Amino acid sequence: MHQYQPALASPLGVRAIDACVWARGYRCVAVIGASKNAGKTTALNALSAALTVRKERVGLCSVGVDGEATDAWLATPKPAVEVQRGMLVVTAQQALDASPGRWKVLSTLPTPTSLGPTVLAEARVEGPVMLCGLAHRGHLADALAALRAAGADRVLVDGAYHRQAAADAEGVDALVLSVGALLPLHDALPTLRALSTPLDSDLPQTLDVVGGLTDARLALLNLTGVRVLRVASQGAVLLSSAGHARLHRAGVVLTARLTRPLVCLTVNPHQPDGDDDPAAFFEHVQVWIAQNGLRTPILDVVSGAHTPAEHA
């Protein structure tokens, strides 16, 4: 029987994601998973490793829970969120209590997580960490400010599975989306579309939408004479594939007043049953991206395969 083991980023993959993200000057990046088994944690670790190579101090926080040993849905081993000595994390005190002596708690934040009080801590030694997320966008902004004040050169936000809220956090300046082979790419399309929403260009015949844009909300809108539907930000786009298709049929362009660039799409070809074909999946994603009219750079941090960052 095949024993599934989480994949690790290769040195080539670390260099490729560094060129695609950090070399372009971004200071705070949110990594968002479009599905389960998307490879988000592996991408997060690759981005962190690239900063270690640069000898820059890393800050980590999350809007979900990440770092568990086993996937709660798939019952398969998960890659750990890895930290190096000197890295800074914002997480629940309870998550650090399981490994006493590994952490130096610097402060307690006035924003609780699902597991209780939130702390800002420095890693004394390398090893895994469980990141416990903050419930509100304002809390996340406070965590990012605390990490920078404590000396983080650059910050990574673990966006968790389908947590587009990370795209809206004050201080985040770029996004990375992870997709995997476990589920059809069609299921990842709404998240990809949402995070690729273009910046508002102040066109005529624009209808502004306040709050989240869901399929139900869209069904109530009168799109007669509307050329542009404008939301506050990418994180407010909560449409399904059917909702995006309705806008396309109506000839309506979706824009946002505030956007962060989607700088990279990482791919995970690995499946728990071991039926992997990394090269074929990478090519499949390339075709899928082109068919949807997008030019987002694609990267497999395990094999190191990538499209040029200049295509962004």
C-alpha positions in Angstrom: 0.0 0.0 0.0 1.3 3.5 -0.9 2.2 5.5 2.2 1.5 9.1 1.5 4.2 11.5 2.7 4.0 15.3 2.5 6.3 16.7 -0.2 9.1 19.2 0.6 10.2 22.2 -1.4 13.4 21.7 -3.4 16.3 24.2 -3.5 15.3 24.9 -7.1 11.7 25.5 -6.0 12.9 27.8 -3.2 14.9 29.9 -5.7 12.1 30.0 -8.2 9.5 31.3 -5.6 12.1 33.8 -4.3 12.5 35.2 -7.9 8.7 35.3 -8.3 7.9 36.9 -5.0 10.6 38.4 -2.8 12.9 39.6 -5.5 10.0 41.8 -6.7 10.1 43.8 -3.5 7.0 42.6 -1.7 7.1 42.8 2.1 4.0 41.0 3.3 2.5 38.0 1.3 -0.7 36.1 2.0 -0.7 32.4 0.9 -4.2 31.1 0.2 -5.3 27.6 -0.6 -8.0 27.1 -3.2 -8.8 23.6 -1.9 -7.7 20.9 0.5 -4.3 19.3 -0.4 -3.4 22.3 -2.5 0.2 22.5 -1.3 -0.3 25.8 0.6 1.8 24.9 3.6 4.6 23.6 1.3 4.5 27.0 -0.6 4.5 28.8 2.8 7.6 26.9 3.9 9.3 27.6 0.5 8.7 31.3 0.9 10.0 31.2 4.4 13.1 29.2 3.4 13.8 31.8 0.7 13.9 34.5 3.3 16.2 32.4 5.5 18.6 32.2 2.5 18.4 36.0 2.2 19.2 36.2 5.9 16.0 38.2 6.6 13.9 37.7 9.7 10.5 36.1 9.0 7.2 36.9 10.7 4.3 34.3 10.5 0.6 34.5 11.4 -2.6 32.9 10.1 -6.3 33.5 9.6 -7.0 29.8 10.1 -5.4 26.9 11.8 -2.3 25.3 10.2 0.4 23.0 11.4 -1.6 20.0 12.5 0.2 16.7 12.0 -2.8 15.1 10.2 -5.4 16.5 7.8 -8.7 16.3 9.6 -10.6 15.6 6.4 -8.3 13.2 4.6 -6.6 11.5 7.6 -3.2 11.9 5.8 0.0 13.4 7.1 0.4 17.1 6.6 3.6 19.1 6.1 4.5 21.0 9.3 4.8 24.8 9.3 8.5 25.0 9.9 10.3 27.8 11.7 14.0 28.6 12.1 15.7 30.1 15.2 14.9 33.8 15.5 11.6 33.7 13.5 8.6 35.5 14.9 5.1 34.1 15.1 1.7 35.2 16.2 -0.4 32.3 17.5 -2.3 31.0 20.4 -0.4 30.6 23.7 -1.9 27.1 23.9 -0.2 26.1 20.6 3.2 26.9 22.1 2.6 25.2 25.4 3.0 21.8 23.8 6.7 22.6 23.2 8.0 24.3 26.3 11.5 25.9 26.1 11.3 26.3 22.3 9.7 29.8 22.5 10.4 33.2 24.0 7.1 35.0 24.4 7.6 38.7 23.7 4.1 40.0 24.3 0.4 39.1 24.6 -1.9 40.6 22.0 -5.4 41.8 23.0 -7.0 39.7 20.2 -8.0 36.1 21.1 -7.8 33.1 18.7 -10.1 30.1 18.7 -7.7 28.5 21.2 -7.5 31.3 23.6 -5.0 34.2 24.2 -2.8 35.3 21.4 0.9 35.8 21.8 3.8 37.1 19.8 6.8 34.8 20.2 10.3 34.2 19.0 11.6 30.7 18.1 14.6 29.7 20.2 15.3 26.7 18.0 14.1 25.4 14.7 11.1 23.1 14.4 7.4 23.0 13.7 4.7 25.4 14.9 0.9 25.4 14.9 -0.5 28.7 13.7 -3.9 29.6 15.1 -5.8 32.2 13.3 -7.3 35.5 14.2 -11.0 35.9 13.7 -11.2 39.5 12.3 -9.4 41.5 9.7 -8.6 44.2 12.2 -7.0 41.7 14.5 -4.9 40.4 11.6 -3.8 44.0 10.9 -2.8 44.4 14.5 -0.8 41.1 14.4 1.1 42.3 11.2 1.9 45.6 12.9 3.2 43.7 16.0 5.4 41.4 13.9 7.0 44.4 12.1 7.5 46.3 15.4 9.2 43.2 16.8 11.7 43.2 14.0 10.3 41.0 11.2 11.8 42.1 7.8 9.0 40.4 5.9 5.8 38.7 6.9 3.9 35.7 5.7 0.2 35.3 6.3 -1.2 31.8 6.2 -4.5 32.3 4.4 -5.8 28.8 5.2 -8.3 26.9 3.0 -10.7 29.2 1.2 -9.9 32.1 3.6 -9.9 35.0 1.1 -10.1 37.4 4.0 -6.3 37.4 4.0 -6.4 39.2 0.7 -8.0 42.2 2.4 -5.7 42.6 5.5 -4.2 46.0 5.9 -0.5 45.6 5.2 -0.7 42.6 2.8 0.8 43.7 -0.5 0.8 40.5 -2.6 -1.0 37.1 -2.9 0.0 33.6 -3.7 -2.7 31.0 -4.5 -2.1 27.3 -4.2 -4.1 24.7 -6.2 -3.9 20.9 -6.1 -4.7 17.8 -8.1 -7.0 16.2 -5.5 -10.1 18.2 -6.8 -10.9 19.4 -10.3 -9.4 22.7 -11.2 -13.0 23.9 -11.9 -13.5 23.9 -8.2 -10.6 26.3 -7.7 -11.8 28.7 -10.4 -14.0 31.0 -8.2 -11.1 31.6 -5.8 -8.7 32.3 -8.8 -11.3 34.6 -10.4 -11.8 36.5 -7.1 -8.1 37.0 -6.5 -7.6 38.1 -10.1 -10.2 40.8 -9.9 -8.7 43.8 -11.7 -8.3 47.3 -10.1 -11.2 49.7 -10.7 -10.5 51.9 -13.7 -13.4 54.3 -13.1 -15.4 53.4 -16.2 -18.9 54.7 -17.0 -22.0 52.6 -16.3 -20.5 51.2 -13.1 -22.7 49.7 -10.3 -21.1 49.7 -6.8 -21.8 46.8 -4.5 -21.4 47.3 -0.8 -20.3 44.2 1.2 -19.8 40.7 -0.1 -20.9 39.7 -3.6 -22.5 36.3 -3.4 -24.6 34.4 -6.0 -27.7 35.3 -4.0 -26.7 39.0 -3.9 -26.0 39.0 -7.6 -29.4 37.5 -8.4 -31.1 40.5 -6.8 -29.1 43.1 -8.9 -30.6 44.7 -12.0 -27.7 44.6 -14.5 -29.6 46.4 -17.3 -27.2 49.0 -18.7 -24.4 48.0 -16.3 -21.0 47.5 -17.9 -18.9 47.3 -14.7 -19.8 45.8 -11.3 -17.4 47.2 -8.6 -16.8 45.8 -5.2 -14.6 47.2 -2.4 -11.8 44.5 -2.7 -10.9 41.1 -3.9 -11.9 39.5 -0.6 -15.5 40.7 -1.2 -15.9 38.5 -4.3 -17.7 35.3 -3.0 -19.2 34.1 -6.3 -19.4 30.5 -7.5 -18.4 29.5 -11.0 -22.1 30.0 -11.9 -22.0 33.5 -10.6 -18.9 34.4 -12.6 -20.5 32.8 -15.7 -23.6 35.0 -15.3 -21.6 38.2 -15.3 -19.7 36.9 -18.4 -23.0 36.2 -20.2 -24.3 39.7 -19.3 -21.1 41.3 -20.6 -20.4 42.8 -17.2 -16.8 43.3 -16.0 -16.0 42.8 -12.3 -13.6 45.3 -10.7 -12.5 46.2 -7.2 -11.5 49.5 -5.6 -8.6 47.9 -3.8 -6.6 44.9 -5.1 -3.4 43.1 -4.2 -1.5 41.4 -7.1 -1.8 37.7 -7.4 1.9 37.1 -8.1 2.2 33.4 -8.2 0.1 30.2 -8.6 1.7 27.2 -6.9 0.6 23.7 -7.9 0.5 20.4 -6.0 0.3 17.4 -8.2 0.4 14.9 -5.3 -2.5 12.8 -4.3 -2.9 10.6 -1.2 -3.2 7.5 -3.3 0.1 8.2 -5.0 -1.3 8.5 -8.5 0.9 11.5 -9.3 2.1 12.9 -12.7 3.7 16.3 -11.8 4.7 17.2 -15.4 1.2 16.4 -16.8 -0.5 18.4 -14.0 1.8 21.4 -14.4 0.9 21.4 -18.2 -2.8 21.0 -17.3 -2.7 24.1 -15.1 -0.9 26.1 -17.8 -3.6 25.3 -20.3 -6.3 26.1 -17.7 -4.8 29.4 -16.9 -4.5 30.3 -20.6 -8.1 29.2 -21.3 -9.3 31.6 -18.5 -7.4 34.5 -20.0 -4.9 34.9 -17.2 -1.1 35.2 -17.2 -0.3 34.3 -13.5 3.2 32.7 -13.1 2.9 29.0 -12.2 5.3 27.2 -9.9 5.8 23.7 -8.5 8.0 24.3 -5.5 8.8 20.6 -5.2 10.0 19.9 -8.7 11.1 23.5 -9.3 9.2 23.6 -12.6 8.0 27.2 -13.3 6.9 29.6 -15.9 8.8 32.9 -16.1 7.9 35.5 -13.4 8.0 38.1 -16.2 4.6 36.8 -17.4 2.9 38.4 -14.4 
